[in-house]
Structure formats: structure tokens, C-alpha cells
Amino acid sequence: MDIVLDFERPVLELQKRISQLRELQDSNGVDLSASIAQLEVQAERLSERIYTRLSPWQRVQLSRHPERPYTLDYIAGMFTDWTELHGDRAGHDDAALVSGLARLQGRSVMVLGNQKGRNTKENLHRNFGMARPEGYRKALRLMKTAERFGLPIITFIDTPGAYPGIDAEERGQAEAIARNILEMSQLTVPVVTLVIGEGGSGGALAIGVANRVLMLENAMYSVISPEGCAAILWRDRAEGPRAAEALRITAADCLDLGVIDEVIPEDGGGAHRNKASTMVQVSEALCRHLDELGTLSEEELLQQRYDRFRTIGFTEDRA
């Protein structure tokens, strides 16, 4: 599968031309190095111009790109000794939210995250990354387990939102999300959250009450999807690009507003084009923040987390 967004096409066409010239050079023994070098410079300049000037809507498209790394991809690429743990101990499991024990550069951690699918079959199994109450209850159970054993917690957010179906509401979706937010605010171990794709509404907050909240450069974090906002405000989901601009949901906006603590760059046209480089940067950032939080006492961790969320939206009157 090679899905190309409209604004990516000019760069990828140049890169395809470069590949063709290299194949021609290798097969015919013709020296095309000058032409290849010229095209490489053009491609690099064009890529920089496109990806440094993306609109909020274009970043939303990138955050949803089906080839973007998902939680299990980061676990496979960055962690060792991964052992997935299942179940909410109330008779249910939820494949839309994965969780388990792992090691990050030798450090034992509890890892949780939303998980989408790569195709129709996987998406039906994973419910498109939208967790039901049992998913959040599983997450809470394992976060409390991590607290009991003094393990840091890492959460990966990538969901359009919590599942809004009737069965989820019948089993207490709102209570499960609210319970997680309450309990996470009181955890006595370091918690670091990374928004890797879509950070949608309460479905994201239910595993996002952390000491440090990070975002990939082309991720989004919002109380509602742009299309949902457009349907409410203008009664037209096609106004999604307009809503994306107004909602200020990009990583740069969230950093400016104090919603997150750090933006992790995505080199080479996005995480879906440069997965290895992205994972290196994510791993380094996670370890750095865990090292910093590891110096704090339990009381300081609680206070830091409380202060962090209390100051979001704070304004200073300079009159």
C-alpha cells in the first residue's frame, strides 16, 4: 500500500524520477550523477518548502495517514521484552487499546496505547482505535499495577475518540473515562504521554493525564474532530479545513497554548515516510523525560501533574 496525499505528490514524483535515473545508470553504465544530484537538490528544497508550510488541515490528513506508525509499531521498533497483558478483570478485553510490560533502553515500563488497523479486517478487530469502557478499565488496571511496582508509565495516543456506540454507553463509557482521568491524576509514578496521530476528545484524555505530554510534529490534539466541529457550527462536514484552522489543533498550536510540553520533529516528509528516524527521536525524548521525572518524589510528581493541568488556559491580565 502506497497512499499519497495531494500535497505530497510533487516531491514523490521527483523522488521516483531520481530512482529511475539511478536504475538507468546502473543498467546501462551511463554517468547520470550530475542530473541525479540536481534532482536531489530540487527534491530536498521542494520537500522543505511543502512540509514547513503545511496548513492545519494538511497536518490533520498526515495524522490520519494509514501508513503512519501505530502503537504496536513503536513498541516493536523501540522496546524490548514486550509482554502484552489483556483484560479488565470484569469479563472483557478491548483490542482498540493495547497494554503491557516492556523495557525502554533497559528501563522497565508499563506501556499503553490506542491501536488502529491497517486494513478493513484489522480495523474491525481494533474498532478503528476507538476504545470501549473495557479498554479504559484495562488501562486503569495496568496503570495501578505499574504504580504498585513503581514502574513508569508511557501512553501512546492515536484515536478519533472513545467509541460512541450504544453498547459502550450501556457499559458506562462516560464513567470509565472520568474514572481514568481521576485516577491518573493521583498516580505516584512518572507518566509520559505521546500523541502519535489523532488525539481525539475524551478518548485521548482517558490515557493522557500525564506529567509530560509530547506530540509528534504532524499529530493533532483536539476536543472534537474538525469534521464534527464543522457539522455543529456550519452544518457541513466539508468545512473541516476551516474548522481545523479555528480549533488550533496542531502540535505547534498546542505547544503555544501550554497543552503539551514538547513537539518531536518528523523528518523526511512525516513519520510515515521516515519511521526509523522518528522512532529514534521518540525514544530519546521519552528517556530524557523519564530521567527528569525520575528525580522527583511521589509528592512532587503529584503536584507537578496537578499544576500542569491547572495552568492550561491560564491568562495573565497585564492591564
N, C-alpha and C positions, 0 to 999 in steps of 0.2 A: 504494500500500500504506500503510495506516494502522493499525498494530498498537498496541493499547492494553493495558497491563498492568492488573490488577485495582485496584491501589492508586492508579493514575493516573486512573482513570475519573471520580471526583468532580470533580477540577479541570477535566478536559477537557469535562465536561458543562456546567459553569459557563461556560467559555470559548465553547462552542457557543451557549449561551443569549445571551451578550453579542453574538456575531456576528449572531444572528437579530434582536436588538433594533436593532442598527445598520442592518441591511438594511431593517427595517420603518420606521425613522426616515427613511432616505434615500428610500424609495419612496413613503411617504405624507406626508412633511413634518411628522410629529408629533414634538414635542420629548420625547425619552426620555432625555435626557442624565443626569438625576438617577438614574434606575433603572440606567442603564449604569454610572455611576460607583460606585453602591452595589455592584453585582455585581462590578466590577473589584476593589474593596477586599476583598470576600469571597473572590474567587479568589486574590488575592495572599496573603492570610492563610492560606487553606487550603493553598496550594502550599508556603508556608514551613513550615507545621506538618507536612505529609507528608514533604517532601524533607529536612528536618533530623532526622527521626526514623526513617529507613529502617533496617530490620533488615539484617544481613549477607546474608540470602537475597534480599531485595529488591534489594540492590545487585548481587548475582550476576545477577539477572534483567536489570537495566539494562545490565550489562557485556556481555550477550549479545544485546541488543536488535538486531533485524535492520535497523533504520533508523539505528543508530549510525554515525558516520563511520568509515570504514576507512582503511587506509594511503594508498591512492590518492586518497581524498577530501582528506586532509590535504595530500598532495603538490600536488593541483590547486588547493587553496584558499590555500596558504601559500608555495609555492615557485615559482620561475620557471626557465626554461631546462631543464626536466626532460628528461633523456635516459635512457631505460631501457636497461640492459645485461643481457644474457642469458648463460646457460650456465656450467657448471662446468669447461669445457675438458677434460671426460672423456666427452663424448658425450651429456650430459643437461642439461635445463633443468627448472625447477620453478616453476609458476605460483603455488604457495602462498606463495612468498617473492619479493617484487619488490625490485629494486635498481637504482640508477642515480645519475647525477650531476645536481646541481641547484644553484640559488642560493637562499639564505635571506636576504632583505633585503640582497642584493648580495654575500653571502659564499658562496664555492664550497664545497660539502659533498658527501659521499657519503651517500646515503640508502638504508636497508634497512628492510624491514618485512614482517610477515605480512599476507596478503591473503585475506579471505573473499569469498564471493559473495553477491549479492542475491537470487538465485533458484536453483532446482534445477540448471539448466544451468550457471550460473556457479559454484555450489558444487562441482559435479562437476569442473569445469575447475580450480578453485582448491583442490580437495580439502579444503574446509571450513577452509582456513587452516592445515592440518597439513602441514608440510614433510617431504619425504623427504630422504635423505642428500645428494642433488644440490643441494637448496635451501641446505643449510648450507655445502656446499662452494662454491657460487656466492657466498654471502655472505662466506665467508672470502677467496675470491679477490679480491673487490672491496674488502674491508677492507684487505688487503695492498696493493692498488693505491692506495687512499687514503693509506696510510702512506708509500708510495714518493713520492707527490707532495705530501705534507704537508697533506692535506685533513682537516678534522674529520669525524667520523662521527656520524650520527644514526640511531638504530634505533627502529622502532615495533613494539611487541609486542602481538599480538592473536591468540592461538592457544589452542585447548583443550590442545595438547601436540604433540609430534612424532608423525608418523604411525606407528602400531604394526603396520602390515601386514607380511606375510611378505616381500614384495619389498623393503621398506625395510630389514628386518633382514638380508636376504641381501646387500644392498649396503653394509652397515656403518653402520647408524643410530647405534648407541652410540658407535662410534669417531668419526663425524663430529661429534657433539655434544661429545664430550670434546675433540676437536682444536680446535673453535672456542673452547671455554672456555679452554683453554691458550693459544692464540694471541692471543685478545683481551686476556688479562691482560698480554701483553707488547707491545701496540701502543704506539707512541711518539707518537701523535696524540690529541687530545681525543676522547673518546667519550661521548655523551649518549644515554641510553635513555629512552623514554617508553612506559609501559604504557597503551594507549588503550582496551582492552577486557578480554579474558581474558588473563591471564598464566599459562599452564599448564606446570608441570614443566620438564623439560629442553628442551622445545621453545622455551620462553621464555629460559632461561639461555643457550642456544646463541648468541643475539644480544644478551644482556643484561649482559655483564661490562663495565661502563662506569664512567667517573669519576663520573658523576652519573646516578642513576636516579630518574625522576619518574613520577608516576601521576595519571591523571585521578581525580576525586573518586569516581566510580561504577565504576571499574575494579576488577579483582580480581587477586591475585598469589598463587599457591599451588603447593605441590609436587604437589598432586593435586586433581582436581575434587571438589566436595562430594559428588556422587553416587557417585564412585569410592571416596571415603573411607567413605561410609555403607555401601556394598556390602561393604567389607572389615570394618569394625568391627561393624556391626549386621546385615549380610547383607540389607539392604533399602535400595535406592536412594531410596525415598521419604523416607528420613531425611536427605535432602540439606540441608534447612534447619537441622537440628540440627548436622550436620557443619560447615556454613558458620559457625555461631556458634563452634564449638570450634577451627576451623582458624585463625581470626584473619586472614582474607584480604583485608579491606577496606583501602582506602588509609590510613585513619586508624590502623588497627592496624599496618600495615607501617611507617608513619612513626614510630609509638611504639616499635616494635621495632628501628628503625635499618636496616630493609631498604631503604627508599627515602629520598630526600633532600628531596622536596617534593611536596605534593599540589596539583594545579591544579584550582580550583573549576569546577563545571559549573552555569552559571546557567540559570534558567528551566525547571527540571524535567529537566535532563540534556542531554548533548551531542546526543542525537537530536532534541531539541526546539529547541535553540539552537545550531546548528552554527557560525554566523558568529562569535558571541561566544566560543565555545570555541576556535576556531582563532586568534582574536586573542590570547587568553591563552596558548595553547600556543606561538605564535610568539614572544611576548615572553619567555616563560620559557626557551625554547631559546636565544634570542640572549643573554639575560643569563648563562646558564651557560656558553655558549661563550666569551663575553667574559672571564669569570672564569678559565676554564681556559686561555685563550689567553695568560695572563701566566705560566704555569708552564713550566719547561724540560722536556725529554724525561724526564730522571731524576725530576723532581718529579711528572710525570704518572704514571709507573710506580709510584712509591712511594705516591702518593695513592690510586691504584686498589687497590694491594695492601692498604694499611691499611684502606681502606673495607670490603673484604670480610672481612678477618681479624677485624674488630671486631663483625661481625654475630653476635648471640647471646652477646656478652661480658657476664658478670655480675660485679658487684663485691661482695666479701664485706665487709660492714660490722660483722661481729660483733667 
